[in-house]
Amino acid sequence: MSTIEQVVDVDVDDLSDLADPEPLNQAQVQTWEGAPAPLPPPPPPAPRLPVKQPTCALQIPDSALYGVAGEIARSLDSPLNWAYPSVLTLFTSRPIPMTSVIRPTLYCDLVGPPEDGKSLSYKRAMKTLGMEHSMNIFRGVPGSDRGLEEILAQPLPAEHKKGDPIIREMTRKCIVMDEALTLLSKMSIQGSGLALSTALTHLWDEDEESGGVKKNPWTIFARISMLGALACKDRTDFSRTMGVTTLGGYFSRLLICPGPNGWKYTQTWRPTLAIRHPSTVTISDDNIFEFEAWRDDPPEGVKRGRICEIAERIALISASLNHDKVLTPECIQAALRFAEWQEKVKRHYHASQALNPSAECMNALFDDLAEADDLAEAEDEEGTTHWIQWSDIARRKNWHRRFGNLVRRAKQDMIDDKLIVMQYESGNDGEPDYRKPKGWVHICK
């Protein structure tokens, strides 16, 4: 008998075990109905309380934010010192028309301690502007002038007729660097680094840069901007990073955007897409005269040549993003407030000019005291005299571990030079007893 016949030839009585089970009796039903009720669902988690964010001593004023660019920056849920410049710099990768001598390009560094959200800020701006996968965004660091040429190079177009001139196509790029310190390290290398610095300073003003040796010439025809995240623990670390001997004019062209120390970002942020196309902005001679009048009336000892040029670029870019047809008075005033903010920032964030340990110590101590004074001024009314406890700042900034006995000498030098004033106990005659310092100092302004 085959296997199939064995399966088919089965007695029906043998299938009794497969019949439907008997219905539950009354006792079984009562037992089931008396079972305990299921547990209720757990309560929803309590809402998270707002996190108190640190203040920034060099906060960008609200009057410096203009139009749609300001609205987008506020929607990023990140420090405005990083958000607003990121929006403007990234937008320069769009084909903003040039209707005057003002170029729509920027060089910008977001400065702050590691892990505080600098890269996160410009990434949120990229997502909001719809540029996350844009061909006009290059994520990386040029290693040399030739490396920059390879990033920006376009293939030469085919000649239609023999002898016809070759017309290059304009390249527009925004170079975005997660670690801007790498670029500064490349610039500090003799030879290729200096050539890279020269190429970047030329491309700030011009669309074309050429170079090469012997039979390997190269040409850049591009309009570029740069946006980087520069990790620095404090102003002293920044000054040490920026070397005037290697950077040349690059520093004066750079936007320095410091953020608060210890910003606490959240991953619950979601982008609201705001794809903006540039508009043509007409800039009149009267607009240029208004910027030049501001340039020609600087505070004592201040030059405003480069910063005025930056203000004009900020106005053009923000107006184009806002779809303005002409530069409005509000746009011009916002750009000038932005430039004044940069003036204030660069009084504290500057390239180091210290040539010996004593000068480096004094620069570090004065910058740390100025930072404490700025933080106090941000919380108090303007014009208030702020007394700073010397030992508290020395302990927090580890002065004695870093500089040793140089701290005491630098302190006395600053008092002698009237950079700071020491507070003393009062004697019996009511006059200060210079033998009994209180330990509080005040910065002379």
LOPAVO-876348 format. One record per residue (C-alpha): residue number from 0; residue in one letter; y, z, x. Coordinates in steps of 0.25 Angstrom, whole numbers. Each point is the difference from the previous one (the first is absolute). Layout:
N
<k NUM, r a, Y Y, Z Z, X X>
...
end
This chain:
445
<k 0, r m, Y 0, Z 0, X 0>
<k 1, r s, Y 14, Z -4, X 5>
<k 2, r t, Y 11, Z 10, X 3>
<k 3, r i, Y 8, Z -6, X -12>
<k 4, r e, Y -12, Z 2, X -9>
<k 5, r q, Y -1, Z 14, X 4>
<k 6, r v, Y 14, Z 3, X -3>
<k 7, r v, Y -1, Z -7, X -14>
<k 8, r d, Y -13, Z 6, X -4>
<k 9, r v, Y 5, Z 15, X -2>
<k 10, r d, Y -3, Z 8, X -12>
<k 11, r v, Y 12, Z 4, X -9>
<k 12, r d, Y -5, Z 14, X -1>
<k 13, r d, Y 2, Z 2, X 15>
<k 14, r l, Y 15, Z -2, X -2>
<k 15, r s, Y 2, Z 13, X -8>
<k 16, r d, Y 6, Z 6, X 11>
<k 17, r l, Y 12, Z -10, X 0>
<k 18, r a, Y 3, Z 3, X -15>
<k 19, r d, Y 13, Z 6, X -4>
<k 20, r p, Y 1, Z 15, X 2>
<k 21, r e, Y 0, Z 9, X -12>
<k 22, r p, Y 13, Z 4, X -5>
<k 23, r l, Y 6, Z 13, X 4>
<k 24, r n, Y -4, Z 12, X -9>
<k 25, r q, Y 10, Z 10, X -6>
<k 26, r a, Y -1, Z 10, X 11>
<k 27, r q, Y 3, Z -10, X 11>
<k 28, r v, Y 12, Z -6, X -8>
<k 29, r q, Y 6, Z 14, X -1>
<k 30, r t, Y -2, Z 3, X 15>
<k 31, r w, Y 7, Z -13, X 3>
<k 32, r e, Y 11, Z 3, X -9>
<k 33, r g, Y 2, Z 14, X 6>
<k 34, r a, Y 2, Z -6, X 14>
<k 35, r p, Y 13, Z 5, X 6>
<k 36, r a, Y 12, Z -10, X -1>
<k 37, r p, Y 3, Z -9, X 12>
<k 38, r l, Y 11, Z 5, X 9>
<k 39, r p, Y 14, Z -5, X -2>
<k 40, r p, Y 6, Z -9, X 10>
<k 41, r p, Y 8, Z 6, X 11>
<k 42, r p, Y 15, Z 1, X -1>
<k 43, r p, Y 9, Z -11, X 6>
<k 44, r p, Y 5, Z 4, X 14>
<k 45, r a, Y 14, Z 7, X 0>
<k 46, r p, Y 11, Z -10, X 3>
<k 47, r r, Y 4, Z 0, X 15>
<k 48, r l, Y 13, Z 8, X 2>
<k 49, r p, Y 11, Z -9, X 7>
<k 50, r v, Y 0, Z 1, X 15>
<k 51, r k, Y 12, Z 5, X 7>
<k 52, r q, Y 4, Z -11, X 10>
<k 53, r p, Y 7, Z 3, X 13>
<k 54, r t, Y 14, Z -4, X 1>
<k 55, r c, Y 6, Z -10, X 10>
<k 56, r a, Y 12, Z 3, X 9>
<k 57, r l, Y 4, Z -15, X 1>
<k 58, r q, Y -3, Z -4, X -15>
<k 59, r i, Y 5, Z -13, X -4>
<k 60, r p, Y 11, Z 1, X -11>
<k 61, r d, Y -2, Z -5, X -14>
<k 62, r s, Y 12, Z -8, X 1>
<k 63, r a, Y -7, Z -8, X 11>
<k 64, r l, Y -10, Z -5, X -10>
<k 65, r y, Y 3, Z -13, X -7>
<k 66, r g, Y -6, Z -7, X -13>
<k 67, r v, Y -14, Z -4, X -1>
<k 68, r a, Y -3, Z 4, X 14>
<k 69, r g, Y 4, Z 14, X -3>
<k 70, r e, Y -9, Z 0, X -12>
<k 71, r i, Y -12, Z -5, X 7>
<k 72, r a, Y 2, Z 10, X 11>
<k 73, r r, Y 1, Z 12, X -10>
<k 74, r s, Y -13, Z -5, X -7>
<k 75, r l, Y -8, Z 1, X 13>
<k 76, r d, Y -1, Z 16, X 0>
<k 77, r s, Y 3, Z 1, X 14>
<k 78, r p, Y 12, Z 4, X 9>
<k 79, r l, Y 12, Z -9, X -3>
<k 80, r n, Y 3, Z 0, X 15>
<k 81, r w, Y -13, Z -8, X 1>
<k 82, r a, Y -1, Z -7, X -13>
<k 83, r y, Y 14, Z -7, X -1>
<k 84, r p, Y 0, Z -6, X 14>
<k 85, r s, Y -15, Z -5, X -2>
<k 86, r v, Y 4, Z -7, X -13>
<k 87, r l, Y 11, Z -7, X 6>
<k 88, r t, Y -7, Z -4, X 13>
<k 89, r l, Y -12, Z -5, X -7>
<k 90, r f, Y 8, Z -8, X -9>
<k 91, r t, Y 6, Z -8, X 12>
<k 92, r s, Y -13, Z -7, X 1>
<k 93, r r, Y 4, Z -8, X -13>
<k 94, r p, Y 8, Z -12, X 3>
<k 95, r i, Y 14, Z 6, X -3>
<k 96, r p, Y 10, Z -11, X 1>
<k 97, r m, Y 11, Z 1, X 11>
<k 98, r t, Y 13, Z -4, X -6>
<k 99, r s, Y 9, Z 6, X 12>
<k 100, r v, Y -2, Z 5, X 14>
<k 101, r i, Y -7, Z 12, X -5>
<k 102, r r, Y -15, Z 0, X 3>
<k 103, r p, Y -10, Z 6, X -10>
<k 104, r t, Y -9, Z 7, X 11>
<k 105, r l, Y -2, Z 15, X 4>
<k 106, r y, Y -7, Z 8, X 10>
<k 107, r c, Y -4, Z 13, X -5>
<k 108, r d, Y -8, Z 12, X 4>
<k 109, r l, Y -5, Z 12, X -9>
<k 110, r v, Y 0, Z 12, X 9>
<k 111, r g, Y -7, Z 13, X -3>
<k 112, r p, Y -12, Z 9, X 5>
<k 113, r p, Y -14, Z -6, X -1>
<k 114, r e, Y -7, Z 1, X -14>
<k 115, r d, Y 13, Z 2, X -8>
<k 116, r g, Y -1, Z -13, X -8>
<k 117, r k, Y 8, Z -11, X 8>
<k 118, r s, Y -10, Z -11, X -1>
<k 119, r l, Y -3, Z 4, X -14>
<k 120, r s, Y 14, Z -2, X -4>
<k 121, r y, Y 1, Z -14, X 4>
<k 122, r k, Y -14, Z -3, X -5>
<k 123, r r, Y 5, Z 4, X -14>
<k 124, r a, Y 12, Z -8, X 1>
<k 125, r m, Y -9, Z -12, X 4>
<k 126, r k, Y -9, Z 2, X -12>
<k 127, r t, Y 12, Z 2, X -10>
<k 128, r l, Y 7, Z -13, X 6>
<k 129, r g, Y -13, Z -8, X -1>
<k 130, r m, Y -1, Z -2, X 15>
<k 131, r e, Y -12, Z 7, X 3>
<k 132, r h, Y -7, Z -13, X 4>
<k 133, r s, Y 12, Z -9, X 3>
<k 134, r m, Y -1, Z -11, X 10>
<k 135, r n, Y 14, Z 4, X 5>
<k 136, r i, Y -5, Z 14, X 4>
<k 137, r f, Y -6, Z 2, X 13>
<k 138, r r, Y -8, Z 13, X 3>
<k 139, r g, Y 0, Z 3, X 15>
<k 140, r v, Y 8, Z 2, X 13>
<k 141, r p, Y 4, Z -12, X 9>
<k 142, r g, Y -5, Z 3, X 14>
<k 143, r s, Y 10, Z -9, X 7>
<k 144, r d, Y 10, Z -11, X -2>
<k 145, r r, Y -11, Z -10, X 0>
<k 146, r g, Y -8, Z 8, X -10>
<k 147, r l, Y 12, Z 0, X -9>
<k 148, r e, Y 1, Z -15, X 1>
<k 149, r e, Y -15, Z -1, X -4>
<k 150, r i, Y 3, Z 9, X -12>
<k 151, r l, Y 12, Z -9, X -5>
<k 152, r a, Y -5, Z -14, X 5>
<k 153, r q, Y -1, Z -11, X -10>
<k 154, r p, Y -8, Z -13, X 3>
<k 155, r l, Y 9, Z -12, X 4>
<k 156, r p, Y 1, Z -10, X -11>
<k 157, r a, Y -6, Z -14, X 2>
<k 158, r e, Y 11, Z -10, X 4>
<k 159, r h, Y 2, Z -11, X -11>
<k 160, r k, Y 5, Z -10, X 10>
<k 161, r k, Y 0, Z -1, X 15>
<k 162, r g, Y 13, Z 6, X 5>
<k 163, r d, Y 3, Z 8, X -13>
<k 164, r p, Y 5, Z 14, X 3>
<k 165, r i, Y -9, Z 12, X -3>
<k 166, r i, Y 6, Z 9, X -10>
<k 167, r r, Y -7, Z 14, X 0>
<k 168, r e, Y -2, Z 8, X -12>
<k 169, r m, Y 7, Z 14, X -1>
<k 170, r t, Y -10, Z 12, X 1>
<k 171, r r, Y 4, Z 12, X -8>
<k 172, r k, Y -8, Z 13, X 4>
<k 173, r c, Y 1, Z 15, X -1>
<k 174, r i, Y -8, Z 6, X 11>
<k 175, r v, Y -6, Z 13, X -5>
<k 176, r m, Y -5, Z 10, X 10>
<k 177, r d, Y -8, Z 13, X -4>
<k 178, r e, Y 3, Z 5, X 15>
<k 179, r a, Y 14, Z -4, X 4>
<k 180, r l, Y -2, Z 8, X 13>
<k 181, r t, Y -9, Z -11, X 5>
<k 182, r l, Y 11, Z -10, X 0>
<k 183, r l, Y 9, Z 10, X 8>
<k 184, r s, Y -11, Z 2, X 10>
<k 185, r k, Y -1, Z -15, X 1>
<k 186, r m, Y 15, Z -1, X 3>
<k 187, r s, Y -1, Z 10, X 11>
<k 188, r i, Y -9, Z -9, X 8>
<k 189, r q, Y 7, Z -7, X 10>
<k 190, r g, Y 0, Z -15, X -1>
<k 191, r s, Y -6, Z -3, X -14>
<k 192, r g, Y 6, Z 12, X -6>
<k 193, r l, Y 14, Z -4, X 4>
<k 194, r a, Y -2, Z -14, X -4>
<k 195, r l, Y -5, Z 5, X -14>
<k 196, r s, Y 13, Z 8, X -2>
<k 197, r t, Y 8, Z -12, X 4>
<k 198, r a, Y -7, Z -9, X -10>
<k 199, r l, Y 2, Z 11, X -11>
<k 200, r t, Y 14, Z 2, X 2>
<k 201, r h, Y 3, Z -15, X 0>
<k 202, r l, Y -8, Z -2, X -13>
<k 203, r w, Y 9, Z 10, X -6>
<k 204, r d, Y 12, Z -10, X 1>
<k 205, r e, Y -7, Z -13, X 1>
<k 206, r d, Y -12, Z -8, X -6>
<k 207, r e, Y -5, Z -6, X 13>
<k 208, r e, Y -5, Z 6, X 13>
<k 209, r s, Y -7, Z -8, X 11>
<k 210, r g, Y -7, Z 4, X 13>
<k 211, r g, Y -12, Z -3, X 8>
<k 212, r v, Y -3, Z -4, X 14>
<k 213, r k, Y -4, Z -14, X 7>
<k 214, r k, Y -8, Z -8, X -10>
<k 215, r n, Y -1, Z 11, X -11>
<k 216, r p, Y 13, Z 0, X -7>
<k 217, r w, Y 1, Z 7, X -14>
<k 218, r t, Y 10, Z 0, X -11>
<k 219, r i, Y 2, Z 10, X -12>
<k 220, r f, Y 7, Z -5, X -12>
<k 221, r a, Y 0, Z 11, X -9>
<k 222, r r, Y 8, Z 11, X -8>
<k 223, r i, Y -7, Z 13, X 2>
<k 224, r s, Y 1, Z 15, X -4>
<k 225, r m, Y -7, Z 11, X 5>
<k 226, r l, Y -5, Z 13, X -7>
<k 227, r g, Y -7, Z 11, X 7>
<k 228, r a, Y -5, Z 14, X -1>
<k 229, r l, Y 4, Z 8, X 12>
<k 230, r a, Y -7, Z 14, X 2>
<k 231, r c, Y 9, Z 10, X 7>
<k 232, r k, Y -1, Z 15, X -2>
<k 233, r d, Y 15, Z 3, X 2>
<k 234, r r, Y 13, Z -6, X 5>
<k 235, r t, Y -4, Z 3, X 14>
<k 236, r d, Y -13, Z -7, X -1>
<k 237, r f, Y 8, Z -12, X -6>
<k 238, r s, Y 10, Z 0, X 12>
<k 239, r r, Y -11, Z 0, X 10>
<k 240, r t, Y -7, Z -12, X -7>
<k 241, r m, Y 13, Z -8, X -1>
<k 242, r g, Y 4, Z -4, X 15>
<k 243, r v, Y 13, Z -7, X 1>
<k 244, r t, Y -4, Z -6, X 13>
<k 245, r t, Y -11, Z -8, X -6>
<k 246, r l, Y 5, Z -3, X -14>
<k 247, r g, Y 13, Z -6, X 3>
<k 248, r g, Y 7, Z -4, X -13>
<k 249, r y, Y -12, Z 2, X -9>
<k 250, r f, Y 4, Z 14, X -3>
<k 251, r s, Y 14, Z -3, X -5>
<k 252, r r, Y -7, Z -10, X -10>
<k 253, r l, Y -10, Z 9, X -5>
<k 254, r l, Y 1, Z 8, X -13>
<k 255, r i, Y -5, Z 14, X 3>
<k 256, r c, Y -5, Z 7, X -13>
<k 257, r p, Y -5, Z 14, X 2>
<k 258, r g, Y -7, Z 7, X -11>
<k 259, r p, Y -2, Z 15, X -4>
<k 260, r n, Y -10, Z 8, X 9>
<k 261, r g, Y -13, Z 3, X -8>
<k 262, r w, Y 2, Z -9, X -12>
<k 263, r k, Y -12, Z 2, X -10>
<k 264, r y, Y -4, Z -13, X -6>
<k 265, r t, Y -10, Z -2, X -12>
<k 266, r q, Y -11, Z -11, X -2>
<k 267, r t, Y 3, Z 0, X -15>
<k 268, r w, Y 11, Z -10, X 1>
<k 269, r r, Y -2, Z -13, X -6>
<k 270, r p, Y 9, Z -13, X 2>
<k 271, r t, Y 9, Z -6, X -10>
<k 272, r l, Y 0, Z -15, X 4>
<k 273, r a, Y 14, Z -5, X 3>
<k 274, r i, Y -1, Z -14, X 6>
<k 275, r r, Y 14, Z -4, X 3>
<k 276, r h, Y 5, Z -14, X 5>
<k 277, r p, Y 12, Z -1, X 8>
<k 278, r s, Y 13, Z -6, X -6>
<k 279, r t, Y 11, Z -7, X 7>
<k 280, r v, Y 12, Z 9, X 3>
<k 281, r t, Y 14, Z -5, X 2>
<k 282, r i, Y 8, Z 8, X 11>
<k 283, r s, Y 15, Z -3, X 0>
<k 284, r d, Y 9, Z 2, X 12>
<k 285, r d, Y 6, Z 12, X -8>
<k 286, r n, Y -14, Z 7, X 1>
<k 287, r i, Y 0, Z -3, X 15>
<k 288, r f, Y 14, Z 6, X 1>
<k 289, r e, Y -4, Z 13, X -7>
<k 290, r f, Y -12, Z 2, X 9>
<k 291, r e, Y 9, Z -3, X 12>
<k 292, r a, Y 11, Z 10, X -5>
<k 293, r w, Y -11, Z 11, X 0>
<k 294, r r, Y -4, Z -4, X 14>
<k 295, r d, Y 14, Z 0, X 6>
<k 296, r d, Y 3, Z 15, X -6>
<k 297, r p, Y -11, Z 8, X 7>
<k 298, r p, Y 0, Z 15, X 4>
<k 299, r e, Y 5, Z 3, X 13>
<k 300, r g, Y -10, Z -4, X 11>
<k 301, r v, Y -9, Z -9, X -9>
<k 302, r k, Y -2, Z -14, X 1>
<k 303, r r, Y -4, Z -8, X -13>
<k 304, r g, Y -3, Z -14, X 5>
<k 305, r r, Y -15, Z 0, X -2>
<k 306, r i, Y -1, Z 10, X -12>
<k 307, r c, Y 10, Z -9, X -7>
<k 308, r e, Y -9, Z -12, X 1>
<k 309, r i, Y -11, Z 9, X -5>
<k 310, r a, Y 8, Z 4, X -12>
<k 311, r e, Y 3, Z -15, X -3>
<k 312, r r, Y -15, Z -3, X 0>
<k 313, r i, Y -4, Z 12, X -9>
<k 314, r a, Y 11, Z -5, X -10>
<k 315, r l, Y -6, Z -14, X 0>
<k 316, r i, Y -14, Z 4, X -1>
<k 317, r s, Y 2, Z 10, X -11>
<k 318, r a, Y 9, Z -9, X -8>
<k 319, r s, Y -11, Z -12, X 1>
<k 320, r l, Y -11, Z 10, X -5>
<k 321, r n, Y 9, Z 4, X -11>
<k 322, r h, Y 3, Z -15, X -4>
<k 323, r d, Y 15, Z 1, X 2>
<k 324, r k, Y 7, Z -13, X 1>
<k 325, r v, Y 12, Z 7, X 9>
<k 326, r l, Y 1, Z 13, X 8>
<k 327, r t, Y 5, Z 10, X -10>
<k 328, r p, Y 9, Z 12, X 4>
<k 329, r e, Y -11, Z 9, X -3>
<k 330, r c, Y -10, Z -7, X 9>
<k 331, r i, Y 10, Z 0, X 11>
<k 332, r q, Y 3, Z 15, X -1>
<k 333, r a, Y -14, Z 3, X 0>
<k 334, r a, Y -3, Z -8, X 12>
<k 335, r l, Y 12, Z 7, X 7>
<k 336, r r, Y -6, Z 14, X -4>
<k 337, r f, Y -13, Z -5, X 6>
<k 338, r a, Y 6, Z -3, X 13>
<k 339, r e, Y 8, Z 13, X 1>
<k 340, r w, Y -14, Z 7, X -3>
<k 341, r q, Y -5, Z -8, X 12>
<k 342, r e, Y 11, Z 4, X 9>
<k 343, r k, Y -3, Z 15, X -3>
<k 344, r v, Y -15, Z -2, X 2>
<k 345, r k, Y 3, Z -7, X 14>
<k 346, r r, Y 9, Z 12, X 4>
<k 347, r h, Y -13, Z 8, X 0>
<k 348, r y, Y -11, Z -10, X 3>
<k 349, r h, Y 4, Z -7, X 12>
<k 350, r a, Y -7, Z -6, X 13>
<k 351, r s, Y -1, Z 10, X 11>
<k 352, r q, Y 10, Z -1, X 11>
<k 353, r a, Y -5, Z 12, X 8>
<k 354, r l, Y -3, Z -2, X 14>
<k 355, r n, Y -5, Z 14, X 4>
<k 356, r p, Y -7, Z 11, X -6>
<k 357, r s, Y 12, Z 9, X -2>
<k 358, r a, Y 7, Z -11, X -8>
<k 359, r e, Y -12, Z -3, X -8>
<k 360, r c, Y -1, Z 15, X -3>
<k 361, r m, Y 15, Z 1, X -5>
<k 362, r n, Y -2, Z -13, X -9>
<k 363, r a, Y -12, Z 6, X -6>
<k 364, r l, Y 6, Z 14, X -3>
<k 365, r f, Y 13, Z -6, X -6>
<k 366, r d, Y -8, Z -10, X -9>
<k 367, r d, Y -8, Z 11, X -5>
<k 368, r l, Y 12, Z 9, X -3>
<k 369, r a, Y 7, Z -12, X -7>
<k 370, r e, Y -13, Z -2, X -8>
<k 371, r a, Y 1, Z 14, X -5>
<k 372, r d, Y 15, Z -1, X -3>
<k 373, r d, Y -3, Z -13, X -8>
<k 374, r l, Y -11, Z 7, X -8>
<k 375, r a, Y 10, Z 12, X -3>
<k 376, r e, Y 11, Z -10, X -4>
<k 377, r a, Y -9, Z -7, X -9>
<k 378, r e, Y -2, Z 12, X -8>
<k 379, r d, Y 14, Z 6, X 1>
<k 380, r e, Y 13, Z -6, X -4>
<k 381, r e, Y 7, Z -9, X 10>
<k 382, r g, Y 9, Z 7, X 10>
<k 383, r t, Y -8, Z 13, X 0>
<k 384, r t, Y -1, Z 7, X 14>
<k 385, r h, Y -15, Z 1, X 3>
<k 386, r w, Y -5, Z 10, X 10>
<k 387, r i, Y -14, Z -3, X 6>
<k 388, r q, Y -9, Z 11, X 6>
<k 389, r w, Y -3, Z -5, X 14>
<k 390, r s, Y -13, Z 8, X 1>
<k 391, r d, Y -6, Z -6, X -13>
<k 392, r i, Y 3, Z -14, X 4>
<k 393, r a, Y -5, Z 2, X 15>
<k 394, r r, Y -13, Z 6, X -6>
<k 395, r r, Y -3, Z -11, X -10>
<k 396, r k, Y 4, Z -11, X 10>
<k 397, r n, Y -8, Z 6, X 11>
<k 398, r w, Y 12, Z -1, X 10>
<k 399, r h, Y -5, Z 9, X 10>
<k 400, r r, Y -14, Z -6, X 1>
<k 401, r r, Y 6, Z -14, X 2>
<k 402, r f, Y 12, Z 3, X 9>
<k 403, r g, Y -2, Z 14, X 6>
<k 404, r n, Y 12, Z 6, X 7>
<k 405, r l, Y 8, Z -12, X -3>
<k 406, r v, Y 3, Z 5, X -14>
<k 407, r r, Y 9, Z 11, X 5>
<k 408, r r, Y 8, Z -9, X 9>
<k 409, r a, Y 2, Z -10, X -11>
<k 410, r k, Y 4, Z 10, X -10>
<k 411, r q, Y 11, Z 5, X 9>
<k 412, r d, Y 4, Z -14, X 3>
<k 413, r m, Y 2, Z -3, X -14>
<k 414, r i, Y 8, Z 12, X -2>
<k 415, r d, Y 9, Z -3, X 12>
<k 416, r d, Y 2, Z -15, X -5>
<k 417, r k, Y 4, Z 6, X -14>
<k 418, r l, Y -12, Z -8, X -7>
<k 419, r i, Y -4, Z 13, X -6>
<k 420, r v, Y 6, Z 14, X -3>
<k 421, r m, Y -7, Z 13, X 2>
<k 422, r q, Y 2, Z 11, X -10>
<k 423, r y, Y 2, Z 14, X 6>
<k 424, r e, Y 1, Z 15, X -4>
<k 425, r s, Y 14, Z 5, X -2>
<k 426, r g, Y 5, Z 11, X 9>
<k 427, r n, Y 8, Z 12, X -3>
<k 428, r d, Y 13, Z -8, X 1>
<k 429, r g, Y -6, Z -10, X -10>
<k 430, r e, Y -1, Z -11, X 10>
<k 431, r p, Y -13, Z -7, X 3>
<k 432, r d, Y -8, Z 8, X 11>
<k 433, r y, Y -5, Z -12, X 8>
<k 434, r r, Y -11, Z 9, X 6>
<k 435, r k, Y -7, Z 2, X -14>
<k 436, r p, Y -4, Z -14, X -6>
<k 437, r k, Y -6, Z 1, X -14>
<k 438, r g, Y -9, Z -12, X 3>
<k 439, r w, Y 7, Z -9, X -10>
<k 440, r v, Y 7, Z -13, X 4>
<k 441, r h, Y 8, Z -10, X -7>
<k 442, r i, Y 2, Z -15, X 3>
<k 443, r c, Y 14, Z -5, X 3>
<k 444, r k, Y 4, Z -12, X -8>
end
